[in-house]
Amino acid sequence: MSLPRYHEYKPSGVEWLGDVPGHWEVLPCRAFVDEQTAKNDDGKNEDYLSLMANVGIIPYAEKGDVGNKKPEDLTKCKLVSKGDFVINSMNYGIGSYGLSALNGICSPVYIVLRPRLEKIESRYAFRIFENRTFQTFAQSFGNGILEHRSAINWDILKSIGMGIPPKEEQIVILNFLDRETAKIDALIAEQRRLVELLAEKRQAVISHAVTKGLNHNAPMKDSGIEWVGEVPKHWEVRRLKSLLKEPLMYGANEAADGDDPGNPRFVRITDINDNGGLREETFRSLPLDIAQPYLLIEGDVLLARSGATVGKSFFYQDSWGSCCFAGYLIRARLNQNVLSPDFFYACCQSTFYWQYVSGTQIQSTIQNVSAEKYANLWLPCPPTEEQQTIAAFLDNKTAKFDALTAEANRAIELLKERRNALISAAVTGKIDVREARLLEVA
């Protein structure tokens, strides 16, 4: 959609904003929103609200077991009213903000803002704070190690200038953005569903190959393991611990504070990217004398044992260089005469593997699968030559799925960029959407 600019502009005098339409006001944030600092002093309000990135404000009970926990002392929480705008002071730049549709209380570290309705529509204020350009400028004044987690506060926000159109025009802009972002959101939802379908299909192909093999005419037998089902008659089914060259091993429980590239890299779950490589920006090392018992060799598979990543597997590659591994990872060093690392890694992406992991987790605050639990995992075990044939087949198949998934994810990112650019252009007056409204009506 090609939209015109306004006929007349004026300098805003605001660094990040530039010129604004001539009939708009230029106001600091404090002129159209007020900070709300009232606390739940008597502790009577127990309607604790959570702020989830890219979701918004929801009741704590709907959040599930993720993120920060509800505090025991509710007297320090801030009061929130319907129509208030809430910002996570640490995570504003990654989508942690929302317009509340509920009355309740929230974390004391959140910023609670109430639009001045004589100046601005509540949802228009939301669109302003949703503007990525505004967010980036605001966070440039914050404090923090990570750029996207630079802490901001009301003292930073209150003086930042913004162009404010008349209220009637705000409604026109809101209607335009509601309509156009809904179209983009629908396209994003389609691409996300495609990613989900590709992941399901990918797992199904892997699961079938590592439990049924590639010969559709092979005679089958009951494996005796419920989640494995039938396997080819000539295959074995064995526990992982009987297929190891060395017992499963936990990593080093050391502080990750070294940065000497001459020492072995200290690999943590957060260091490994989605493509199975290592993130350069997260490099940490351990002195060789400490790292020595935990050094990785070609063919080692790492298994995550706790937290949100429990069950995930990672294949050590020579391209990583000299590496040791952290304590919340478990190393599987296989007897490659009976179990190929490639085949085992494929098994770790199958449905039966994830059913086992989910069924053996220790039910506590932190999800956990111990080395003992992993060691008792039953695995289909074809002859090694057949394992290698299956692994090669899966390399080819999964590469195609991965390429399609990458394409869909690129489409999602482009749609997000388009959405952000449209919001930014509309609320800063870089495009005039009033005629677009008239065309829609016509």
C-alpha positions as CSV (number, residue, x, y, z in Angstrom):
1,M,0.0,0.0,0.0
2,S,1.4,3.4,-1.1
3,L,0.3,6.2,1.2
4,P,1.0,9.9,0.8
5,R,2.7,12.3,3.2
6,Y,1.0,15.2,4.9
7,H,1.0,18.4,2.9
8,E,2.7,20.5,5.5
9,Y,5.4,19.6,8.1
10,K,7.3,21.4,10.8
11,P,10.4,20.6,12.8
12,S,9.6,18.8,16.0
13,G,12.8,19.7,17.8
14,V,13.0,16.1,19.0
15,E,16.0,14.1,17.9
16,W,14.4,10.8,17.2
17,L,11.2,12.2,15.8
18,G,12.2,14.6,13.0
19,D,9.5,16.6,11.2
20,V,5.9,16.2,12.1
21,P,2.7,17.3,10.4
22,G,2.1,21.0,10.8
23,H,-1.1,20.7,12.8
24,W,0.2,18.1,15.3
25,E,1.3,19.1,18.8
26,V,4.8,18.1,20.0
27,L,4.5,17.1,23.7
28,P,6.7,15.3,26.2
29,C,5.3,11.9,27.5
30,R,4.5,13.5,30.8
31,A,1.9,15.7,29.0
32,F,-0.2,12.8,27.8
33,V,0.5,10.0,30.3
34,D,0.9,10.0,34.1
35,E,3.0,7.6,36.1
36,Q,1.0,5.5,38.6
37,T,2.9,4.7,41.8
38,A,0.1,3.7,44.2
39,K,1.0,0.5,46.1
40,N,-1.2,-2.3,47.4
41,D,-0.4,-1.1,50.9
42,D,-3.1,-3.1,52.8
43,G,-2.4,-6.2,50.7
44,K,-6.2,-6.7,50.1
45,N,-5.9,-6.8,46.3
46,E,-4.7,-10.3,45.4
47,D,-5.4,-10.1,41.6
48,Y,-1.8,-10.4,40.6
49,L,-1.2,-9.6,36.9
50,S,1.7,-10.8,34.7
51,L,3.3,-9.1,31.8
52,M,4.4,-11.5,29.1
53,A,6.5,-10.4,26.1
54,N,4.5,-10.2,22.9
55,V,1.3,-11.2,24.8
56,G,0.6,-8.3,27.2
57,I,-1.1,-8.2,30.6
58,I,-2.8,-11.4,31.7
59,P,-3.8,-12.9,35.1
60,Y,-0.9,-14.7,36.8
61,A,-2.9,-17.9,36.9
62,E,-2.9,-18.0,33.0
63,K,0.8,-17.6,32.7
64,G,1.8,-21.1,33.6
65,D,5.1,-22.1,35.1
66,V,7.3,-19.7,33.2
67,G,9.1,-16.5,34.1
68,N,9.0,-14.7,37.5
69,K,7.0,-16.1,40.3
70,K,4.2,-14.3,42.2
71,P,5.7,-12.5,45.2
72,E,4.7,-13.6,48.7
73,D,4.4,-10.0,49.9
74,L,1.8,-8.3,47.8
75,T,1.9,-5.0,49.7
76,K,4.8,-3.7,47.6
77,C,3.0,-4.4,44.3
78,K,1.7,-1.5,42.2
79,L,-2.0,-1.0,41.5
80,V,-3.1,-1.3,37.9
81,S,-6.4,-0.2,36.5
82,K,-8.2,-1.1,33.3
83,G,-6.8,1.1,30.5
84,D,-3.4,1.6,32.2
85,F,-0.2,1.0,30.1
86,V,2.3,-1.3,31.8
87,I,6.0,-1.6,30.8
88,N,8.6,-4.1,32.1
89,S,11.5,-1.7,32.8
90,M,14.1,-4.4,31.9
91,N,12.4,-6.0,28.9
92,Y,10.6,-3.1,27.1
93,G,12.8,-3.6,24.0
94,I,11.8,-7.3,23.5
95,G,8.0,-6.7,23.6
96,S,7.3,-6.8,27.4
97,Y,4.6,-4.1,27.6
98,G,0.8,-4.1,27.4
99,L,-2.5,-2.2,27.8
100,S,-4.3,-3.7,30.7
101,A,-7.9,-4.8,30.3
102,L,-8.0,-5.7,34.0
103,N,-7.9,-4.2,37.4
104,G,-5.2,-5.7,39.7
105,I,-1.7,-5.4,40.9
106,C,1.7,-6.0,39.3
107,S,5.4,-6.2,40.0
108,P,6.8,-3.1,41.7
109,V,9.6,-2.9,39.1
110,Y,7.1,-2.3,36.3
111,I,6.2,1.2,35.0
112,V,2.5,1.9,35.1
113,L,1.2,4.8,33.0
114,R,-2.3,6.2,32.7
115,P,-3.2,8.1,29.5
116,R,-4.7,11.6,30.0
117,L,-7.9,11.0,28.1
118,E,-8.5,14.6,27.4
119,K,-5.3,14.5,25.3
120,I,-5.0,11.0,24.0
121,E,-6.9,7.8,23.3
122,S,-5.7,4.9,25.5
123,R,-5.0,2.7,22.5
124,Y,-3.2,5.5,20.7
125,A,-0.8,5.8,23.7
126,F,-0.3,2.1,23.3
127,R,0.6,2.5,19.6
128,I,3.1,5.2,20.5
129,F,4.9,2.9,23.0
130,E,4.6,0.0,20.6
131,N,6.7,2.0,18.1
132,R,10.0,0.3,17.7
133,T,11.8,3.5,16.9
134,F,10.5,5.1,20.1
135,Q,11.6,2.0,22.1
136,T,15.1,2.0,20.7
137,F,15.5,5.7,21.5
138,A,14.2,5.2,25.1
139,Q,16.4,2.3,25.8
140,S,19.5,4.1,24.5
141,F,19.3,6.0,27.9
142,G,18.9,2.8,30.0
143,N,21.5,1.0,32.1
144,G,22.4,-2.6,31.5
145,I,24.9,-5.0,30.1
146,L,22.6,-6.2,27.3
147,E,21.2,-3.6,24.8
148,H,17.7,-5.2,24.8
149,R,17.7,-5.3,28.6
150,S,18.8,-1.8,29.4
151,A,16.7,-0.7,32.4
152,I,14.6,2.3,31.8
153,N,12.3,4.3,34.2
154,W,9.8,7.1,34.2
155,D,12.5,9.7,34.6
156,I,13.8,8.6,31.2
157,L,10.5,8.4,29.5
158,K,8.7,11.5,30.8
159,S,10.8,14.0,28.8
160,I,10.9,12.2,25.5
161,G,8.9,14.2,22.9
162,M,6.2,12.8,20.7
163,G,3.9,14.2,18.0
164,I,0.3,14.1,19.0
165,P,-2.5,14.6,16.4
166,P,-6.0,15.8,17.3
167,K,-8.1,13.1,19.0
168,E,-10.4,12.7,16.0
169,E,-7.3,12.0,13.8
170,Q,-6.0,9.6,16.5
171,I,-9.1,7.5,16.0
172,V,-8.7,7.5,12.2
173,I,-5.0,6.4,12.6
174,L,-6.1,3.7,15.1
175,N,-8.7,2.3,12.8
176,F,-6.2,2.2,9.9
177,L,-3.6,0.4,12.1
178,D,-6.1,-2.0,13.5
179,R,-7.2,-3.0,10.0
180,E,-3.7,-3.2,8.5
181,T,-1.9,-4.9,11.4
182,A,-4.7,-7.5,11.6
183,K,-3.9,-8.4,7.9
184,I,-0.2,-8.7,8.7
185,D,-0.9,-10.6,11.9
186,A,-3.0,-13.1,9.9
187,L,-0.1,-13.7,7.5
188,I,2.3,-14.1,10.4
189,A,0.0,-16.7,11.9
190,E,-0.1,-18.6,8.7
191,Q,3.7,-18.7,8.5
192,R,3.9,-19.8,12.1
193,R,1.5,-22.6,11.5
194,L,3.6,-23.6,8.5
195,V,6.7,-23.8,10.8
196,E,4.7,-25.9,13.3
197,L,3.6,-28.3,10.5
198,L,7.1,-28.6,9.1
199,A,8.4,-29.4,12.6
200,E,5.7,-32.0,13.1
201,K,6.4,-33.6,9.7
202,R,10.2,-33.5,10.3
203,Q,9.8,-35.3,13.6
204,A,7.4,-37.8,12.1
205,V,9.9,-38.6,9.3
206,I,12.7,-39.0,11.9
207,S,10.6,-41.1,14.2
208,H,9.5,-43.5,11.5
209,A,13.1,-43.9,10.2
210,V,14.7,-44.7,13.5
211,T,12.0,-47.1,14.7
212,K,10.8,-48.7,11.4
213,G,13.9,-48.3,9.1
214,L,13.8,-47.6,5.4
215,N,12.7,-51.0,4.1
216,H,8.9,-50.9,4.1
217,N,8.8,-54.7,3.5
218,A,11.0,-55.7,6.5
219,P,9.3,-58.1,8.9
220,M,8.5,-56.5,12.2
221,K,8.4,-57.5,15.9
222,D,7.1,-55.9,19.1
223,S,10.0,-54.0,20.7
224,G,8.4,-54.5,24.2
225,I,8.7,-50.8,24.8
226,E,5.3,-49.0,24.6
227,W,6.6,-45.7,23.1
228,V,8.9,-47.4,20.6
229,G,6.3,-49.9,19.2
230,E,7.2,-52.3,16.5
231,V,10.8,-52.4,15.0
232,P,12.3,-54.5,12.2
233,K,12.7,-58.1,13.3
234,H,16.5,-58.1,12.9
235,W,17.0,-55.0,15.1
236,E,17.9,-55.0,18.8
237,V,16.4,-52.8,21.5
238,R,18.9,-51.9,24.1
239,R,19.3,-49.4,27.0
240,L,21.6,-46.5,26.3
241,K,23.9,-47.4,29.2
242,S,24.8,-50.7,27.3
243,L,25.7,-48.7,24.2
244,L,28.2,-46.4,25.8
245,K,32.0,-46.4,25.7
246,E,32.1,-44.5,29.0
247,P,29.4,-43.9,31.6
248,L,27.2,-40.7,31.1
249,M,29.0,-37.8,32.6
250,Y,28.0,-34.4,34.1
251,G,29.9,-31.3,33.1
252,A,32.0,-29.0,35.1
253,N,30.4,-26.9,37.9
254,E,32.6,-23.9,37.4
255,A,32.0,-20.2,37.1
256,A,32.0,-19.2,33.4
257,D,34.2,-16.1,33.8
258,G,37.3,-16.9,31.7
259,D,37.8,-15.3,28.3
260,D,41.2,-16.7,27.2
261,P,40.9,-18.0,23.6
262,G,43.9,-20.1,24.3
263,N,42.0,-22.2,26.8
264,P,39.2,-24.7,26.0
265,R,35.8,-23.1,25.4
266,F,33.3,-23.7,28.2
267,V,30.1,-24.8,26.4
268,R,26.8,-24.0,27.9
269,I,23.3,-24.5,26.5
270,T,22.9,-20.8,25.8
271,D,26.1,-20.9,23.6
272,I,24.6,-23.2,21.0
273,N,22.6,-21.6,18.3
274,D,19.6,-23.1,16.4
275,N,21.9,-24.4,13.6
276,G,24.1,-26.4,16.1
277,G,27.0,-24.0,16.0
278,L,28.4,-21.8,18.7
279,R,27.7,-18.1,19.3
280,E,30.9,-16.2,19.2
281,E,29.5,-13.4,21.4
282,T,29.0,-15.7,24.4
283,F,32.6,-17.1,24.5
284,R,33.8,-18.3,27.9
285,S,36.7,-20.6,28.7
286,L,38.2,-22.7,31.5
287,P,41.9,-23.3,32.3
288,L,43.1,-26.5,30.7
289,D,43.9,-28.2,34.0
290,I,40.2,-27.7,35.1
291,A,38.8,-28.5,31.7
292,Q,40.8,-31.6,31.0
293,P,38.3,-34.2,32.4
294,Y,35.5,-32.5,30.5
295,L,37.1,-32.1,27.1
296,L,34.8,-33.2,24.2
297,I,35.8,-35.4,21.3
298,E,34.3,-36.0,17.9
299,G,31.1,-38.0,18.2
300,D,30.1,-36.8,21.7
301,V,26.5,-35.9,22.2
302,L,25.4,-33.5,24.9
303,L,22.0,-33.9,26.6
304,A,20.4,-31.0,28.6
305,R,19.3,-32.2,32.0
306,S,17.3,-29.3,33.5
307,G,15.2,-26.3,33.0
308,A,13.3,-25.2,29.9
309,T,15.9,-26.9,27.7
310,V,15.6,-30.3,29.4
311,G,15.8,-33.1,26.8
312,K,17.5,-31.1,24.1
313,S,20.5,-32.7,22.5
314,F,23.6,-31.2,20.9
315,F,26.2,-32.8,18.6
316,Y,29.8,-31.8,19.3
317,Q,31.6,-30.8,16.2
318,D,35.3,-30.5,15.5
319,S,34.6,-27.0,14.1
320,W,33.8,-25.9,17.7
321,G,37.5,-26.3,18.5
322,S,38.7,-27.4,21.9
323,C,35.7,-27.5,24.2
324,C,34.6,-28.7,27.6
325,F,31.0,-28.6,28.9
326,A,29.0,-27.1,31.7
327,G,27.4,-29.0,34.7
328,Y,23.8,-28.9,33.5
329,L,24.8,-30.8,30.4
330,I,25.4,-34.6,30.3
331,R,27.9,-36.1,27.9
332,A,27.1,-39.3,26.0
333,R,30.3,-40.9,24.6
334,L,29.1,-43.9,22.6
335,N,30.6,-47.2,21.7
336,Q,30.6,-46.5,18.0
337,N,31.0,-50.2,17.1
338,V,27.3,-50.6,18.2
339,L,25.7,-47.2,18.1
340,S,26.5,-44.4,15.5
341,P,26.5,-40.9,17.0
342,D,24.5,-39.7,14.0
343,F,21.8,-42.3,14.6
344,F,21.7,-41.6,18.3
345,Y,21.4,-37.9,17.6
346,A,18.4,-38.7,15.3
347,C,16.8,-40.8,18.0
348,C,17.1,-37.8,20.3
349,Q,14.8,-35.8,18.0
350,S,12.1,-38.6,17.7
351,T,8.7,-38.8,19.2
352,F,9.5,-41.8,21.4
353,Y,12.5,-40.0,22.9
354,W,10.5,-37.0,23.9
355,Q,7.8,-39.2,25.3
356,Y,10.4,-40.8,27.5
357,V,11.9,-37.5,28.6
358,S,8.5,-36.0,29.5
359,G,7.6,-39.2,31.4
360,T,10.8,-39.3,33.5
361,Q,11.1,-35.7,34.6
362,I,11.4,-35.1,38.3
363,Q,8.3,-33.1,39.1
364,S,9.7,-30.1,41.0
365,T,10.1,-26.4,40.4
366,I,12.9,-27.1,37.9
367,Q,12.4,-29.8,35.4
368,N,15.2,-32.4,35.5
369,V,16.2,-35.6,33.9
370,S,19.2,-37.2,35.6
371,A,22.1,-39.2,34.0
372,E,20.6,-42.3,35.5
373,K,17.3,-41.6,33.7
374,Y,19.0,-41.0,30.4
375,A,21.1,-44.2,30.9
376,N,17.9,-46.3,31.1
377,L,16.5,-45.0,27.8
378,W,15.6,-47.9,25.5
379,L,16.8,-47.4,22.0
380,P,16.1,-49.2,18.7
381,C,19.5,-50.5,17.6
382,P,19.9,-51.6,13.9
383,P,23.2,-53.0,12.6
384,T,25.7,-50.1,12.4
385,E,25.8,-50.1,8.6
386,E,22.0,-49.7,8.5
387,Q,22.3,-46.9,11.2
388,Q,24.6,-45.0,8.9
389,T,22.3,-45.5,5.9
390,I,19.3,-44.2,8.0
391,A,21.4,-41.2,9.3
392,A,22.4,-40.3,5.7
393,F,18.8,-40.5,4.5
394,L,17.7,-38.3,7.4
395,D,20.4,-35.7,6.7
396,N,19.0,-35.3,3.3
397,K,15.4,-35.2,4.4
398,T,15.8,-32.9,7.3
399,A,17.9,-30.4,5.3
400,K,14.9,-29.9,3.0
401,F,12.6,-29.3,6.0
402,D,15.1,-27.0,7.6
403,A,15.4,-24.9,4.4
404,L,11.6,-24.6,4.2
405,T,11.5,-23.6,7.9
406,A,14.2,-21.0,7.4
407,E,12.3,-19.5,4.5
408,A,9.1,-19.3,6.6
409,N,10.9,-17.7,9.5
410,R,12.4,-15.2,7.1
411,A,8.9,-14.4,5.9
412,I,7.8,-13.9,9.5
413,E,10.7,-11.5,10.2
414,L,9.9,-9.5,7.1
415,L,6.3,-9.2,8.0
416,K,7.2,-8.1,11.5
417,E,9.5,-5.4,10.1
418,R,6.7,-4.3,7.8
419,R,4.3,-4.2,10.7
420,N,6.7,-2.2,12.9
421,A,7.5,0.2,10.0
422,L,3.8,0.8,9.4
423,I,3.1,1.6,13.0
424,S,6.1,3.9,13.2
425,A,5.2,5.8,10.1
426,A,1.6,6.3,11.1
427,V,2.2,7.5,14.7
428,T,5.1,9.8,13.7
429,G,3.1,11.4,10.9
430,K,5.4,10.1,8.1
431,I,2.4,8.9,6.2
432,D,-1.1,10.4,6.0
433,V,-3.7,7.6,6.4
434,R,-6.8,9.8,6.4
435,E,-7.4,9.2,2.7
436,A,-6.9,5.4,3.2
437,R,-9.9,5.6,5.6
438,L,-12.0,7.3,3.0
439,L,-11.1,4.8,0.3
440,E,-12.1,2.0,2.7
441,V,-15.4,3.6,3.3
442,A,-16.0,4.1,-0.4
